[in-house]
Amino acid sequence: MCGIVSLYNKRQTPVGQEAISAMTGVILHRGPDDDGFHLEDNVALGFRRLSIIDVEGGHQPLFNETRDIWIIGNGEVYNYKELQQWLKDIGHVFQTDSDIETILHLYEEVGTDAPKHLRGMFGFTIYDSRKKRLFGARDHFGIKPLYYVETADSIGVASEIKSLLELPGLTREVNHTAFYHYLTFQYVPDPETMYRGIYRVPPAHSFIVENDQIRLERYWDVEFNPDESKPFSYYVEGTRSVLLESVDKHRISEVSRGAFLSSGVDSSSIVGMLRTFEPVKTFSVGSDIPGYSELDFARRTAQYLGSEHHEMVVNAQQYMNELPRLIWHQDEPVADPSAILLYFVAQMASEHVTVVLSGEGADEFFGGYNIYREPNSLKMFSGMPGWMRNSIGYMAERLPDQVKGKNFLIRGSKTVEERFFGNALIFSEEMKKRVVMDDIANSGSYVSPFTITEEIYKRASQYDDVTKMQYLDIHTWLRGNILMKADKMTMANSLELRVPFIDLKVFEFAATIPTKYKIANGTTKHVLREAMKDFLPPEIKMRKKLGFPVPTRHWLKNEFYKWAKEIIFESKVDDLINKAYVLYMLDEHREGNADYSRKIWTILVFMLWHQIFIEQKHTFDPYVSPNVDIRRKKNSLQHIG
């Protein structure tokens, strides 16, 4: 797990050491163990290392036998041993036992098809001096981040946006279209970011930089292939088998390992499977507000599974104190309150281990969100002609809010494409008009959120409604929210997080499970629950998903109220946001007249992000971060090729 930076000078002049060092310096937290650089022609590669595999020999950048191809990479390739053996058998000579060197020789053998052969999480860049080009890729599901930007002089690619912000001539401007989408989704969907001109390399895409241009290509796509011919037992046994194999693969490392543990099926299953291979250290976090902590259940689960358990409680003051730094680590506003608790549990875990396994991805792959049950509950509407559904919706929208069943009728009148934007829908289009200032709303930057979801739904048109929802979440919620916070909050603590559910082989099997076996028996991810029942305490098997719940609803009425007002008044976003309306929501929420907690939080996170990155009111020095072991930093070596 590392941080990478690549810089291509379009003026065909050498890149200076100072420029690439500045870009890697701000991501020290991603790799406090080591750094390395390669400067050649008009290209520079920069690297920060967190040593996991081949600790002694895996220094980067790495090069081939003729030193005309160089690579830097972030992540882990879980099938690298098999690939390495194949490459050795056909004559490739390896300098190290590093998984990243395997990608280098794979590129020599198959060229730009290399990412298609990899199983794991990765973001990498290769400089091929023979062809005078940069080539790289991001993993299939977007577990590891990768961003790019083009300026008048340069094209930059990096693990974090803050590296790209070090480029001379890059102006920091809010992407107004992305801001609108953020208000809908609570994150910015691919490929945009909240910065004008900075983009994500989408998951399952490679890039090539040559002839002063960058182009992206898709190398893989998500496909569901449900097989109705197999019995339920086949899928239970197959799920158990493929997950055990994935957990075993995800153990590859030369450093200590552990696992996050909440109170649900997903993380408990990972711990239960991991303990069949080795003793396990587990880590849990909760808040100090009754009803918002799952620590008791996590503790009992740990006791049942026999793990060495560690836990911590976070209060409102701790949360407020750390929030600005954590938004700096996120690079972009992501209004998921659980991200902050994830940071705290990662901080605790980093004191004991260097690698943690976690349960992200189970819901998207195996049908775990409660909203996935909605197509069954709305089935009575599916046989109605369109005009009848539209009439029901028209009348329901005009009913008083207190009428029971109003929302049911409204949602039933809509198709899944019209009603489902993913697991978060923060502001409706009507409410956006109250939040966004008129000058911005009338500037032409407004784009409907349907422009994001429509294209995704088109590619999923052959699936049933539940599978369409899974497909949409994999392409939006999973990569934009779940994996983004998982990477940034763990790497803020120089901790590598691995996600055995989000594995190519696991998905290929999960994609064959019919919906009737995923949403069944009155619950979600039915196959997974049955497959994991022997690894779990009985009380956990049927528990609904909670993760690490955060009491923002309570805190915004009490401990956060004055603090939130200060942020609203101080943030220089008057051209973007109607502050009077945000203050109205805050007071209405405090008085208990409405629950605006998610909406207020979304605005507050954006305002803090704006203060940090646009106004540059707060600065953070990674070299004095409490989350980086300064002893390792001082012993950092420079390897210049």
VOGU-3710 file (C-alpha; in Angstrom, 3 decimals, decimal comma):
1> mcgivslynk> 0,000/0,000/0,000  1,649/3,156/-1,182  1,304/6,516/-2,890  2,319/7,166/-6,486  2,837/10,272/-8,624  3,616/10,498/-12,359  4,401/13,695/-14,219  4,666/14,149/-17,984  6,031/17,461/-19,331  4,276/18,442/-22,564
11> rqtpvgqeai> 7,067/20,859/-23,469  9,383/17,825/-23,751  11,796/19,213/-21,144  13,070/17,347/-18,082  11,010/17,382/-14,883  12,903/18,741/-11,904  13,472/16,730/-8,731  11,959/19,529/-6,675  8,612/19,330/-8,484  8,141/15,577/-8,093
21> samtgvilhr> 9,399/15,654/-4,485  6,779/18,248/-3,585  4,049/16,037/-5,034  5,146/12,967/-3,067  5,861/14,936/0,103  2,208/15,743/0,751  1,286/12,034/0,753  3,824/10,892/3,325  0,994/9,169/5,231  0,520/6,733/2,333
31> gpdddgfhle> 4,104/5,542/2,598  6,193/6,528/5,602  8,688/3,661/5,152  10,496/4,667/1,994  10,501/6,908/-1,065  11,926/6,684/-4,565  12,120/8,601/-7,847  12,934/8,067/-11,488  13,540/11,034/-13,808  14,059/10,369/-17,512
41> dnvalgfrrl> 13,340/12,322/-20,675  10,288/14,498/-19,967  8,851/12,116/-17,350  9,166/11,779/-13,589  7,913/8,983/-11,341  7,577/9,528/-7,576  6,794/6,967/-4,916  6,016/6,667/-1,202  6,101/3,173/0,288  4,288/1,341/3,060
51> siidvegghq> 6,223/-1,946/3,135  3,951/-5,009/3,011  5,401/-7,554/0,550  9,140/-8,140/-0,014  9,882/-5,639/2,729  13,630/-5,749/2,140  13,735/-5,877/-1,634  10,626/-4,227/-3,001  11,880/-0,642/-3,312  10,293/1,357/-6,126
61> plfnetrdiw> 10,511/2,514/-8,869  11,314/-0,926/-10,271  12,815/-1,559/-13,710  13,198/-4,392/-16,200  16,420/-6,145/-17,222  17,271/-3,519/-19,844  16,237/-0,582/-17,653  14,008/0,886/-20,358  10,688/0,176/-18,615  9,991/1,496/-15,105
71> iigngevyny> 7,009/1,061/-12,784  5,500/2,509/-9,618  2,441/0,890/-8,070  0,015/1,106/-5,177  -1,974/-1,844/-3,834  -1,702/-5,610/-3,791  -1,949/-8,207/-6,557  -3,213/-11,434/-5,008  -2,441/-13,703/-7,958  1,079/-12,388/-8,462
81> kelqqwlkdi> 2,768/-15,664/-7,469  0,995/-17,564/-10,250  1,761/-14,806/-12,769  5,345/-14,590/-11,577  5,893/-18,314/-12,083  4,418/-18,194/-15,600  6,625/-15,232/-16,508  9,736/-16,950/-15,109  8,908/-20,084/-17,086  8,933/-18,110/-20,329
91> ghvfqtdsdi> 12,233/-16,399/-19,549  11,638/-13,250/-17,501  14,229/-12,485/-14,831  13,031/-10,977/-11,540  15,091/-8,773/-9,235  12,605/-8,950/-6,343  9,672/-10,928/-5,006  7,428/-7,860/-5,331  3,933/-8,106/-6,772  4,490/-4,758/-8,521
101> etilhlyeev> 7,504/-6,125/-10,434  5,184/-8,857/-11,692  3,031/-6,174/-13,362  6,169/-4,781/-15,027  7,110/-8,092/-16,654  3,474/-8,795/-17,469  3,402/-5,523/-19,407  6,517/-6,624/-21,309  4,707/-9,813/-22,292  1,116/-8,696/-23,025
111> gtdapkhlrg> 1,380/-4,912/-23,292  -1,632/-2,807/-22,370  -3,693/-5,954/-21,712  -1,785/-6,400/-18,443  -4,599/-5,159/-16,131  -6,942/-7,839/-17,482  -4,739/-10,520/-15,895  -4,558/-8,991/-12,401  -6,573/-10,002/-9,366  -6,363/-7,440/-6,615
121> mfgftiydsr> -6,447/-3,748/-5,785  -4,087/-1,476/-7,649  -3,197/1,807/-9,234  0,063/1,836/-11,192  2,043/3,785/-13,776  4,622/2,386/-16,201  7,070/4,522/-18,162  8,063/2,812/-21,402  11,066/4,797/-22,634  11,183/2,823/-25,877
131> kkrlfgardh> 7,729/4,071/-26,862  7,992/7,371/-24,961  4,727/6,805/-23,157  3,163/6,454/-19,742  0,729/3,602/-19,247  -1,234/2,747/-16,133  -4,477/1,431/-14,739  -6,862/1,343/-11,799  -8,289/-1,891/-10,412  -11,592/-3,440/-11,499
141> fgikplyyve> -13,791/-2,020/-8,719  -11,910/1,135/-7,700  -10,510/-0,063/-4,379  -7,422/2,096/-4,874  -7,743/5,728/-6,006  -6,146/7,306/-9,061  -6,581/10,896/-10,311  -5,282/12,897/-13,256  -5,058/16,499/-14,403  -3,844/18,329/-17,480
151> tadsigvase> -2,336/21,822/-17,343  -0,787/23,966/-20,053  2,605/22,393/-19,327  1,977/18,966/-17,818  -0,151/15,869/-17,382  -0,123/14,516/-13,841  -1,418/11,246/-12,375  -1,483/10,557/-8,637  -2,976/8,500/-5,817  -4,348/11,650/-4,176
161> iksllelpgl> -5,572/14,991/-5,461  -3,414/16,931/-3,014  -0,358/15,794/-4,994  -1,809/17,271/-8,183  -2,562/20,535/-6,402  1,207/21,003/-6,054  1,529/21,486/-9,830  2,489/25,035/-10,851  -0,224/26,870/-12,745  -3,098/24,770/-11,418
171> trevnhtafy> -5,948/26,949/-10,171  -8,205/25,733/-7,381  -11,791/26,151/-8,543  -15,045/24,477/-7,528  -16,569/22,276/-10,199  -20,141/23,612/-10,112  -21,624/20,625/-11,920  -19,937/18,287/-9,438  -21,306/20,416/-6,595  -24,856/19,819/-7,833
181> hyltfqyvpd> -24,230/16,075/-8,012  -22,691/16,104/-4,537  -25,917/17,577/-3,144  -27,772/14,582/-4,580  -25,370/11,725/-3,854  -23,282/13,023/-0,853  -20,150/12,433/-2,967  -19,060/13,375/-6,500  -19,715/10,536/-8,978  -17,057/9,402/-11,469
191> petmyrgiyr> -15,256/10,666/-13,425  -15,590/14,221/-12,093  -14,135/15,542/-8,849  -15,055/18,664/-6,875  -12,135/20,451/-8,552  -12,584/21,921/-11,999  -10,194/20,131/-14,361  -9,188/17,255/-12,055  -10,654/13,823/-12,836  -10,623/10,266/-11,576
201> vppahsfive> -9,321/7,409/-13,624  -12,513/5,304/-13,408  -12,316/1,739/-12,077  -11,521/-0,920/-14,691  -9,858/1,697/-16,898  -6,307/2,116/-18,137  -4,697/5,294/-19,397  -1,997/6,143/-21,918  -0,090/9,424/-21,994  1,810/10,038/-25,209
211> ndqirleryw> 2,155/12,752/-27,833  1,153/15,328/-25,192  -2,299/13,757/-24,705  -3,981/11,417/-22,240  -6,597/8,884/-23,272  -8,542/6,358/-21,202  -9,794/2,894/-22,145  -12,058/0,421/-20,347  -10,479/-3,017/-19,915  -13,301/-4,798/-18,014
221> dvefnpdesk> -16,985/-4,368/-17,187  -19,418/-5,547/-14,542  -21,740/-8,282/-15,831  -24,397/-10,245/-13,941  -25,201/-13,726/-15,261  -27,838/-15,244/-12,955  -28,240/-18,990/-13,392  -31,709/-20,180/-12,416  -30,879/-23,834/-13,101  -28,837/-24,413/-9,925
231> pfsyyvegtr> -30,392/-25,181/-6,505  -30,035/-22,916/-3,478  -27,541/-25,299/-1,870  -25,172/-24,879/-4,829  -24,940/-21,157/-4,213  -24,516/-21,546/-0,466  -21,632/-23,978/-0,883  -20,089/-21,975/-3,717  -20,266/-18,719/-1,769  -18,570/-20,294/1,237
241> svllesvdkh> -15,836/-21,795/-0,934  -15,026/-18,690/-2,990  -14,998/-16,441/0,092  -12,691/-18,722/2,069  -10,319/-18,772/-0,882  -10,479/-14,972/-1,155  -9,789/-14,444/2,552  -6,803/-16,778/2,278  -5,472/-14,808/-0,725  -5,926/-11,534/1,151
251> risevsrgaf> -3,622/-12,782/3,939  -0,524/-12,374/1,736  1,919/-10,090/3,583  5,119/-10,037/5,614  3,604/-7,858/8,335  0,987/-8,249/11,070  -2,715/-8,482/10,190  -6,055/-7,855/11,884  -9,696/-7,105/11,032  -12,335/-4,467/11,637
261> lssgvdsssi> -15,380/-5,776/13,477  -18,785/-4,119/13,711  -21,873/-6,041/14,745  -23,134/-7,211/11,374  -22,827/-10,195/9,094  -20,170/-8,792/6,768  -17,270/-7,950/9,076  -18,146/-10,830/11,414  -17,952/-13,232/8,464  -14,500/-11,943/7,516
271> vgmlrtfepv> -13,274/-12,459/11,084  -14,900/-15,876/11,285  -13,207/-17,027/8,094  -9,865/-15,415/8,921  -9,642/-17,215/12,262  -9,754/-20,565/10,417  -6,292/-19,666/9,097  -4,671/-17,739/11,956  -5,285/-16,002/15,299  -7,067/-12,680/14,769
281> ktfsvgsdip> -6,883/-9,215/16,313  -10,145/-7,286/15,941  -10,946/-3,577/16,231  -14,257/-1,816/16,893  -15,399/1,753/17,493  -18,571/3,352/18,820  -19,936/6,659/20,063  -20,805/7,679/23,605  -24,513/8,229/22,812  -26,872/5,371/23,780
291> gyseldfarr> -28,441/3,751/20,742  -25,562/4,759/18,461  -23,006/2,184/19,510  -22,707/-1,456/18,550  -19,743/-2,129/20,805  -21,623/-4,594/23,018  -22,557/-6,785/20,046  -19,066/-6,503/18,562  -17,535/-7,473/21,907  -19,768/-10,548/22,191
301> taqylgsehh> -18,978/-11,516/18,610  -15,254/-11,190/19,286  -15,609/-13,342/22,373  -17,533/-15,987/20,399  -14,917/-15,974/17,623  -12,001/-15,940/20,053  -10,256/-12,841/18,705  -7,937/-10,514/20,597  -10,332/-7,588/20,718  -9,695/-3,829/20,944
311> emvvnaqqym> -12,330/-1,094/21,063  -12,701/2,625/21,600  -15,450/5,190/22,223  -15,509/8,516/20,364  -17,316/11,589/21,704  -18,506/14,751/19,973  -15,454/16,824/20,907  -12,996/14,271/19,536  -15,039/14,109/16,353  -15,043/17,907/15,919
321> nelprliwhq> -11,341/18,202/16,675  -10,293/15,726/13,988  -12,824/16,569/11,271  -10,834/19,288/9,417  -7,709/17,132/9,150  -9,786/14,171/7,971  -11,458/16,214/5,246  -7,937/17,178/4,180  -7,116/13,486/3,970  -10,284/12,798/1,944
331> depvadpsai> -9,285/15,337/-0,753  -12,957/15,850/-1,608  -16,128/16,311/0,422  -17,753/12,967/1,211  -20,661/13,510/3,583  -20,691/10,083/5,181  -20,374/10,605/8,964  -19,134/7,038/9,452  -15,910/7,950/7,622  -14,712/9,729/10,740
341> llyfvaqmas> -15,324/6,740/13,007  -13,509/4,638/10,425  -10,531/6,952/10,872  -10,526/6,445/14,648  -10,752/2,655/14,451  -7,962/2,692/11,854  -5,837/4,828/14,152  -6,300/2,319/16,951  -5,616/-0,655/14,664  -2,413/0,917/13,321
351> ehvtvvlsge> -0,921/0,687/16,812  -1,164/-3,119/16,607  -1,082/-4,188/12,927  -0,146/-2,908/9,465  -2,880/-4,677/7,459  -6,597/-4,994/8,242  -9,338/-6,951/6,509  -12,836/-5,493/6,330  -16,334/-6,337/5,078  -16,981/-3,697/2,400
361> gadeffggyn> -18,711/-4,858/-0,784  -20,854/-7,682/0,576  -24,062/-5,667/0,219  -23,439/-4,625/-3,374  -22,347/-8,100/-4,508  -24,794/-10,252/-2,534  -27,840/-7,957/-2,332  -27,621/-6,722/1,237  -29,198/-3,266/1,435  -32,755/-3,088/2,754
371> iyrepnslkm> -33,732/-0,821/-0,140  -33,163/-3,824/-2,425  -36,364/-5,292/-0,984  -38,391/-2,417/-2,419  -39,081/-3,947/-5,868  -40,906/-6,822/-4,134  -42,928/-4,493/-1,915  -43,907/-2,384/-4,949  -44,722/-5,364/-7,166  -48,439/-4,473/-7,188
381> fsgmpgwmrn> -47,617/-1,426/-9,337  -45,547/-3,260/-11,936  -48,526/-4,575/-13,886  -50,227/-1,206/-14,164  -50,074/0,751/-17,420  -47,870/3,830/-17,342  -50,750/6,306/-17,440  -52,283/4,741/-14,315  -49,006/4,837/-12,361  -48,501/8,459/-13,392
391> sigymaerlp> -51,998/9,350/-12,210  -51,411/7,693/-8,840  -48,146/9,576/-8,449  -49,721/12,889/-9,448  -52,481/12,525/-6,844  -50,164/11,200/-4,118  -47,783/14,138/-4,425  -50,676/16,480/-3,633  -51,665/14,683/-0,448  -50,713/16,257/2,923
401> dqvkgknfli> -47,387/14,959/4,262  -49,059/13,417/7,297  -51,175/11,050/5,167  -49,982/7,524/5,825  -48,712/5,728/2,723  -48,064/8,889/0,678  -44,419/8,040/0,024  -45,307/4,425/-0,804  -47,697/5,607/-3,531  -45,208/8,113/-4,903
411> rgsktveerf> -42,395/5,548/-5,124  -44,722/2,907/-6,522  -45,732/5,245/-9,328  -42,130/5,529/-10,513  -39,860/3,073/-12,302  -36,692/1,964/-10,529  -34,736/4,274/-12,838  -36,813/7,236/-11,638  -36,789/6,509/-7,916  -33,400/4,953/-7,131
421> fgnalifsee> -30,234/7,084/-7,216  -28,288/4,765/-4,933  -28,042/4,416/-1,187  -27,935/8,157/-0,601  -30,391/10,732/-1,922  -29,712/13,873/0,096  -31,378/16,845/-1,593  -34,307/16,545/-3,972  -34,239/18,736/-7,063  -36,824/21,000/-5,434
431> mkkrvvmddi> -34,750/21,466/-2,290  -31,614/22,167/-4,314  -33,335/25,284/-5,621  -33,565/26,561/-2,033  -29,987/25,684/-1,149  -28,108/26,851/-4,252  -27,777/30,563/-4,969  -29,691/31,835/-8,010  -26,597/33,047/-9,871  -25,138/29,541/-9,817
441> ansgsyvspf> -28,478/27,879/-10,542  -28,927/30,091/-13,626  -25,318/29,885/-14,817  -25,821/26,817/-17,004  -23,758/24,545/-14,773  -26,805/22,678/-13,447  -26,994/19,108/-14,703  -29,712/16,677/-13,689  -28,585/13,692/-11,581  -30,299/11,544/-14,205
451> titeeiykra> -27,310/12,251/-16,444  -25,276/10,137/-14,011  -27,719/7,278/-13,519  -29,365/7,124/-16,939  -26,312/5,827/-18,776  -25,644/3,236/-16,042  -29,246/2,011/-16,129  -29,066/1,699/-19,914  -26,187/-0,748/-19,567  -28,261/-2,694/-17,007
461> sqyddvtkmq> -31,528/-2,698/-18,969  -31,623/-6,504/-19,304  -31,632/-7,109/-15,529  -34,465/-7,287/-12,997  -34,983/-4,282/-10,727  -32,963/-5,619/-7,795  -29,982/-6,384/-10,013  -30,309/-2,954/-11,640  -30,007/-1,426/-8,165  -26,920/-3,514/-7,409
471> yldihtwlrg> -25,400/-2,535/-10,754  -26,011/1,148/-10,064  -24,554/0,952/-6,549  -21,414/-0,809/-7,784  -20,876/2,020/-10,274  -21,706/4,874/-7,887  -22,100/4,272/-4,136  -19,430/1,577/-3,774  -16,657/3,458/-5,542  -17,711/7,030/-4,677
481> nilmkadkmt> -18,484/6,583/-0,991  -17,627/3,183/0,500  -14,217/2,609/-1,058  -13,198/6,253/-1,047  -13,600/6,613/2,719  -12,082/3,156/3,310  -8,886/4,029/1,449  -8,436/7,608/2,653  -9,230/7,010/6,339  -6,995/3,974/6,663
491> manslelrvp> -4,125/5,472/4,676  -4,366/8,569/6,882  -3,039/6,187/9,537  -0,546/4,397/7,244  -2,709/1,282/7,493  -3,451/-1,037/4,575  -7,099/-2,073/4,275  -8,087/-5,165/2,296  -11,596/-6,107/1,223  -11,992/-9,846/0,488
501> fidlkvfefa> -15,625/-9,439/-0,634  -14,541/-7,027/-3,393  -12,602/-9,617/-5,301  -12,850/-10,522/-8,978  -13,421/-14,229/-8,329  -15,977/-13,489/-5,601  -17,908/-11,158/-7,897  -17,845/-13,628/-10,787  -19,560/-16,183/-8,577  -21,918/-13,730/-6,843
511> atiptkykia> -23,022/-12,467/-10,276  -24,507/-15,894/-11,027  -26,811/-15,956/-7,972  -30,484/-15,420/-8,926  -32,338/-12,608/-7,169  -34,776/-15,109/-5,649  -31,888/-16,419/-3,526  -30,519/-13,003/-2,573  -33,767/-11,365/-1,402  -35,587/-14,218/0,320
521> ngttkhvlre> -36,800/-15,603/3,633  -37,772/-12,113/4,771  -34,229/-10,778/4,571  -31,422/-9,596/2,291  -28,237/-11,414/1,106  -29,927/-14,688/2,022  -27,297/-16,867/0,326  -24,463/-15,123/2,138  -26,135/-15,460/5,537  -26,618/-19,189/5,004
531> amkdflppei> -23,076/-19,648/3,693  -21,598/-17,901/6,729  -23,830/-19,323/9,469  -21,205/-21,771/10,722  -18,736/-18,908/11,214  -21,119/-16,595/13,094  -22,786/-16,455/16,502  -26,531/-17,166/16,107  -27,572/-13,629/17,119  -25,510/-12,078/14,309
541> kmrkklgfpv> -26,787/-14,147/11,401  -30,002/-12,140/10,932  -28,885/-8,730/12,185  -29,487/-5,800/9,869  -26,550/-3,757/8,590  -25,479/-0,891/10,879  -21,709/-0,551/10,428  -20,342/2,207/12,641  -23,404/4,420/13,325  -22,771/8,110/14,098
551> ptrhwlknef> -25,133/10,281/16,205  -24,982/13,398/13,995  -28,745/13,793/14,404  -28,256/14,183/18,151  -25,000/16,147/18,014  -26,378/18,784/15,603  -29,075/19,584/18,170  -26,586/19,818/20,998  -22,767/19,641/20,932  -22,404/20,565/17,240
561> ykwakeiife> -24,958/23,386/17,095  -22,731/26,428/17,815  -19,816/24,904/15,935  -22,043/24,339/12,875  -23,239/27,964/12,987  -19,660/29,215/13,057  -18,768/27,155/9,987  -21,824/28,450/8,111  -21,020/32,089/8,922  -17,266/31,837/8,284
571> skvddlinka> -17,154/29,777/5,086  -16,749/31,921/1,961  -19,374/30,135/-0,123  -21,953/32,917/-0,319  -21,857/32,753/-4,119  -22,760/29,045/-4,009  -24,980/28,392/-1,001  -28,012/30,142/0,431  -26,756/30,377/3,997  -30,068/31,743/5,298
581> yvlymldehr> -31,807/28,549/4,255  -29,075/26,366/5,768  -29,405/28,257/9,073  -33,169/27,778/8,879  -32,680/24,007/8,497  -30,248/23,971/11,432  -32,718/25,736/13,736  -35,652/23,623/12,580  -33,594/20,536/13,271  -32,568/21,776/16,718
591> egnadysrki> -36,191/22,470/17,638  -37,234/18,990/16,512  -39,551/20,270/13,770  -37,746/18,252/11,079  -34,806/15,897/10,735  -32,406/17,779/8,479  -29,295/16,111/9,881  -28,064/14,483/6,656  -28,695/17,630/4,623  -26,982/19,906/7,142
601> wtilvfmlwh> -24,038/17,537/7,427  -23,647/17,455/3,646  -23,442/21,264/3,558  -21,077/21,479/6,546  -18,631/18,987/5,052  -18,611/20,933/1,787  -18,006/24,202/3,651  -15,092/22,732/5,587  -13,629/21,291/2,390  -13,962/24,725/0,772
611> qifieqkhtf> -12,163/26,373/3,698  -9,303/23,855/3,515  -8,727/23,499/-0,226  -10,205/26,576/-1,918  -9,824/29,286/0,721  -6,742/27,511/2,120  -7,726/28,702/5,585  -6,336/25,547/7,228  -3,023/23,913/6,391  -1,819/20,491/7,440
621> dpyvspnvdi> 1,756/19,271/7,399  1,990/15,512/6,825  5,463/15,496/8,370  4,040/16,440/11,758  0,902/14,324/11,517  0,255/12,325/14,686  -0,582/9,392/12,425  2,861/9,027/10,863  5,685/7,293/12,711  8,343/10,027/12,647
631> rrkknslqhi> 11,076/7,474/13,285  10,242/5,782/10,013  10,113/9,145/8,279  13,564/10,100/9,470  14,970/6,785/8,246  13,351/7,210/4,811  15,742/6,513/1,935  15,745/8,098/-1,501  16,186/5,729/-4,405  16,742/7,702/-7,589
641> g> 16,949/5,759/-10,826
//
